[in-house]
């Protein structure tokens, strides 16, 4: 049985109110109500009687609270940080795209690891991550898609800017950003393209946002890893579209050149996704809050 459900039940039993319990747990009242109903369905019996002001436990509710209360307290003492802010052995199962997870998310969580949090990571598509969250394989996922339905809750994390880049020799051959700005996509039609998939997800999104059209070329190099795509583009294999967080250093050193600086650059939003009600777990709530604060500077 899910510890979060039992924790919510014990909190409601002690508080005598869904509203007060929600405030203590940092959840919404509908989330608390949903969790209590889920527990009642599992047990097949009502646990509380709704009253005009608060709730009153049934005899089943009183018996359950008496039997599990001390054990829930003991389990929470293990999972919550101690007086010195350190955890005593709770792992956070995190999932997300490999490049963003490796360059942004994991470094941001390093201070929590130093405080005792342990991390386990996985990668996959947005749909795979949603399925893993729903099945309980992951605690927290970072995705570029917002889930549907009420089972999962998404919080916007940050926006990712996309940049059209090439090695300096390709930029020189084109005549610089002024030519691309004047001629638009026509200036790029004969150039080789580096992408992560045959469908040209990054290039197509950029063309639609900046040139209001579709790319005419097909991919010359397809490599399913943005870091490898960056290496190929820097080596002169062709042009490509990369997230600025990934290619910013190469742009600063001149290893790559931005072929265009549109007034409104294409953006893609990242979301933090959890099972609804899951941030009640202290280690997950701390990581969730920590990432939101860190993302302000991304």
MOLINHU-V687243 format. One record per residue. N is the residue number from 1. PHI is phi as a letter, one per 40 degrees, with the letter a starting at -180 (none if undefined). OMEGA is omega as a letter, one per 40 degrees, with the letter a starting at -180 (999 if undefined). NEAR is the number of other ideal C-beta (glycine too) atoms within 12 Angstrom. Layout:
N|PHI|OMEGA|NEAR ; N|PHI|OMEGA|NEAR
This chain:
1|none|a|19 ; 2|c|i|20 ; 3|c|a|30 ; 4|c|i|38 ; 5|c|a|34 ; 6|c|i|33 ; 7|c|i|40 ; 8|c|i|43 ; 9|c|a|42 ; 10|c|i|37 ; 11|c|i|33 ; 12|c|a|41 ; 13|c|a|36 ; 14|c|a|24 ; 15|c|a|25 ; 16|g|a|22 ; 17|a|i|26 ; 18|c|a|33 ; 19|c|i|23 ; 20|c|i|20 ; 21|c|i|31 ; 22|c|i|25 ; 23|c|i|17 ; 24|c|a|22 ; 25|c|a|33 ; 26|g|a|25 ; 27|b|i|33 ; 28|c|i|22 ; 29|c|i|24 ; 30|d|i|17 ; 31|c|i|32 ; 32|c|i|37 ; 33|d|a|27 ; 34|c|a|25 ; 35|c|i|38 ; 36|c|i|42 ; 37|c|i|23 ; 38|c|i|24 ; 39|c|i|34 ; 40|c|i|27 ; 41|c|i|15 ; 42|c|a|17 ; 43|c|a|22 ; 44|g|a|9 ; 45|a|i|18 ; 46|c|a|20 ; 47|b|a|36 ; 48|b|i|34 ; 49|b|a|19 ; 50|c|i|21 ; 51|b|a|12 ; 52|d|i|8 ; 53|b|i|11 ; 54|g|a|19 ; 55|b|i|30 ; 56|b|a|19 ; 57|c|i|30 ; 58|c|i|21 ; 59|c|i|15 ; 60|c|i|21 ; 61|c|i|29 ; 62|c|a|21 ; 63|c|a|16 ; 64|c|a|30 ; 65|c|a|30 ; 66|c|a|17 ; 67|c|a|16 ; 68|b|a|27 ; 69|d|a|24 ; 70|c|a|14 ; 71|c|i|19 ; 72|c|i|30 ; 73|c|a|19 ; 74|c|i|17 ; 75|c|i|24 ; 76|c|i|28 ; 77|c|i|19 ; 78|c|a|20 ; 79|c|a|30 ; 80|c|i|28 ; 81|c|i|24 ; 82|c|a|17 ; 83|d|i|8 ; 84|c|i|9 ; 85|g|a|17 ; 86|c|i|20 ; 87|c|a|28 ; 88|b|i|23 ; 89|h|i|17 ; 90|b|a|32 ; 91|c|i|23 ; 92|b|i|38 ; 93|c|a|29 ; 94|b|i|44 ; 95|b|i|36 ; 96|i|i|41 ; 97|c|a|37 ; 98|c|a|26 ; 99|c|a|29 ; 100|c|i|38 ; 101|c|a|35 ; 102|c|a|23 ; 103|c|a|26 ; 104|b|a|31 ; 105|c|a|38 ; 106|c|i|29 ; 107|d|i|20 ; 108|c|a|32 ; 109|c|a|34 ; 110|d|i|17 ; 111|c|i|19 ; 112|c|i|34 ; 113|c|i|25 ; 114|c|i|13 ; 115|c|i|22 ; 116|h|i|24 ; 117|c|i|35 ; 118|b|a|23 ; 119|b|i|31 ; 120|b|a|21 ; 121|b|i|29 ; 122|a|a|26 ; 123|b|i|26 ; 124|i|i|24 ; 125|c|a|22 ; 126|d|a|27 ; 127|c|i|19 ; 128|c|i|21 ; 129|c|i|39 ; 130|c|i|30 ; 131|c|i|23 ; 132|c|i|31 ; 133|c|a|37 ; 134|c|a|24 ; 135|c|i|18 ; 136|g|i|17 ; 137|c|i|21 ; 138|b|i|35 ; 139|c|a|41 ; 140|a|i|46 ; 141|b|i|50 ; 142|b|a|48 ; 143|b|i|39 ; 144|b|i|33 ; 145|b|i|23 ; 146|c|a|21 ; 147|c|i|27 ; 148|c|i|14 ; 149|g|a|14 ; 150|b|a|15 ; 151|c|a|22 ; 152|b|i|32 ; 153|b|a|32 ; 154|b|i|30 ; 155|b|i|27 ; 156|d|a|23 ; 157|b|a|35 ; 158|a|i|29 ; 159|b|i|21 ; 160|b|i|35 ; 161|c|i|31 ; 162|b|a|34 ; 163|b|i|35 ; 164|c|a|46 ; 165|b|i|46 ; 166|a|i|41 ; 167|c|a|32 ; 168|d|a|23 ; 169|c|i|20 ; 170|c|i|34 ; 171|c|i|30 ; 172|c|i|15 ; 173|c|i|22 ; 174|c|a|29 ; 175|g|i|17 ; 176|g|a|21 ; 177|c|a|24 ; 178|c|i|14 ; 179|c|i|21 ; 180|c|i|32 ; 181|c|a|23 ; 182|c|a|14 ; 183|c|i|19 ; 184|g|a|22 ; 185|c|a|31 ; 186|c|a|19 ; 187|c|a|27 ; 188|b|a|37 ; 189|c|a|21 ; 190|c|a|17 ; 191|c|i|34 ; 192|c|a|26 ; 193|b|i|39 ; 194|b|a|41 ; 195|a|a|36 ; 196|c|a|34 ; 197|a|a|22 ; 198|d|a|16 ; 199|c|i|16 ; 200|f|a|28 ; 201|c|a|28 ; 202|c|a|39 ; 203|c|a|45 ; 204|c|i|28 ; 205|c|a|29 ; 206|c|a|39 ; 207|d|a|31 ; 208|c|a|19 ; 209|c|a|25 ; 210|c|a|30 ; 211|b|i|28 ; 212|f|i|12 ; 213|a|i|17 ; 214|b|i|19 ; 215|c|i|31 ; 216|c|a|19 ; 217|c|i|24 ; 218|b|a|21 ; 219|c|i|29 ; 220|c|i|25 ; 221|b|i|29 ; 222|b|i|25 ; 223|b|a|24 ; 224|c|i|21 ; 225|a|a|22 ; 226|c|i|34 ; 227|c|i|25 ; 228|c|i|23 ; 229|c|i|38 ; 230|d|i|36 ; 231|c|a|23 ; 232|c|a|30 ; 233|c|i|45 ; 234|c|i|31 ; 235|c|i|23 ; 236|g|a|26 ; 237|c|a|27 ; 238|i|i|33 ; 239|c|i|46 ; 240|a|i|49 ; 241|b|a|46 ; 242|b|i|45 ; 243|c|a|38 ; 244|c|a|32 ; 245|c|a|32 ; 246|c|a|36 ; 247|b|a|37 ; 248|d|i|22 ; 249|c|i|16 ; 250|c|i|29 ; 251|c|a|29 ; 252|c|a|12 ; 253|c|a|12 ; 254|g|i|15 ; 255|c|i|24 ; 256|b|i|36 ; 257|b|i|33 ; 258|c|a|36 ; 259|c|a|42 ; 260|a|i|35 ; 261|b|a|20 ; 262|c|i|24 ; 263|d|i|9 ; 264|b|a|13 ; 265|c|i|22 ; 266|c|a|30 ; 267|b|i|21 ; 268|b|a|30 ; 269|c|i|23 ; 270|c|i|35 ; 271|b|i|34 ; 272|c|a|45 ; 273|b|i|42 ; 274|b|i|42 ; 275|c|a|39 ; 276|d|a|27 ; 277|g|a|35 ; 278|c|a|39 ; 279|c|i|32 ; 280|c|i|39 ; 281|c|a|38 ; 282|d|a|32 ; 283|c|i|39 ; 284|c|i|39 ; 285|c|a|31 ; 286|c|a|32 ; 287|c|i|40 ; 288|c|i|37 ; 289|c|a|24 ; 290|c|a|30 ; 291|c|i|41 ; 292|c|i|25 ; 293|c|a|19 ; 294|c|a|24 ; 295|c|i|27 ; 296|d|a|14 ; 297|c|i|12 ; 298|c|999|27
